Amino acid sequence: MHPSSCDTFVALPPSTKGQRIIFGKNSDRPCDEVQEVVYFPSRDYSTGEKVECTYIEIEQAAHTYAVVLSRPAWLWGAEMGANEHQVCIGNEAVWGRATADDDEALLGMDLVRLGLERADTAEKAVDVMAELLEKYGQGGSCMEDECGFTYHNSFLISDRKEAWLLETSGKYWAAERVEGGHRNISNEYGITTKIDKEHAGMREYAQSKGWWDGKSQFNFTAVFSWVSTASIDDAGSRYCEGKNLLEKHNGHITAETMMEILRDTDSGINMEGVFMTTGSMVSVIPMDPALPGVHYFTATPDPERSVFKPFVFVKDVEQMKETCSPNYGLDDPVKKKPRFQSKPDRKHPLLLKHEVVYEIIETCKDRGKIIMQNMRQLEMKKMAEMEVILSNGVEDCMLLANLFSSSVQEEMAVYSKI
């Protein structure tokens, strides 16, 4: 099972408008899967403490950074997110010559969260994730059922000054630094001959498998992927469509631009069907460290029919009850073995409201048009408020502690008026 899903983007100066980095991702997952948006504050841990990831337990770090995550509600990790140091990470499923492992290990989504919790720069996130990958491997079902849906992962990681592309095949990996312009990833390997970091045994392994002759220039995609690098640029691929959309706006890419790209249905980036876009994220990160980053999340499916709502890292952020799914604790079928014997209702309050509105938009043209107008007006109002903060900084942190939750409540109020 190799569905085409997920697209992740990053734009840096000179591709962006102003001295800002713009990060965006659509998380394309099974259409019945719930995606929640959650916040975890920074925390210190004692020596020897462990952390239980989706399937396995690993050693905990002495300190974890505050993170905001958009994640499938059944697992520990995340599809995408950011931390208090403005590091942003999104992952993609990739397949190649090496078989993705069914044995339970770290999921790529676990690595997203671990990288965010343990690294204060994009490059450090590469190092953290690569070290954990080498130590624990990646594997286990990536869906909430017994279908054995597994894959390798690629990651796009950014901070205030640069971005990194990290691509994996089993425990082997390569990373490429992106210092300017724009980059996007879909479900294909993208690193070719520019490799800035790599697994120490990667080339020897590839040679032992007969994938590389040991003499020609090493090309990560050509070695580890089933497809040639030429197919990545195929005009019909989502990768190429995304690249073209970035190029179309090159030099003046903004948060609005990124949202427009994520909402593009014709390209397949806003995915519909059995696999669909179940959550979206756009981050605006000023290169000036004195200015805050703003992270927008939908927490609902289909960005065209959703509201991007802002989050800013400040002290004492309030928990996001409206976008948090029910917690089933040790009774969760994911935690019991054999796993996935049942599937509980994981819908959070915002999603329940959104489902009703989504149906009206789909079936009642006039009412749907009014709802969509009100949703866009709310989004534009929030973005205007955030532009002041992005330009001038935060004057009163307390006013932003409830920013995301209050924005969700305003969205729900729009829905209640129908």
Secondary structure, 3 states (H helix, E strand, C coil): CCCCCCEEEEECCCCECCCEEEEEEEEEEECCCCEEEEEECCEECCCCCEEECCCCEEECCCEECCEEEEEECCCCCCCEEEECCCCEEEEEEECCCCCCCCCCCECHHHHHHHHHHHCCCHHHHHHHHHHHHHHHCECCCCCCCCCCCCCEEEEEEECCCCEEEEEEECCEEEEEEECCCEEEECCCCCCCCCCCEECCCHHHHHHHCCCCCCCCCCCHHHHHCCCCHHHHCCCCCHHHHHHHHHHHCCCCECHHHHHHHHCCCCCCCCCCCCEEEEEEEEEEEECCCCCCCEEEECCCCCHHHCCCEEECCCCCCCCCHHHCCCCCHHHCCCCCCCCCCCCCCCCCHHHHHHHHHHHHHHHCHHHHHHHHHHHHHHHHHHHHHHHHHHHHCCCCHHHHCCHHHHHHHHHHHHHHCC
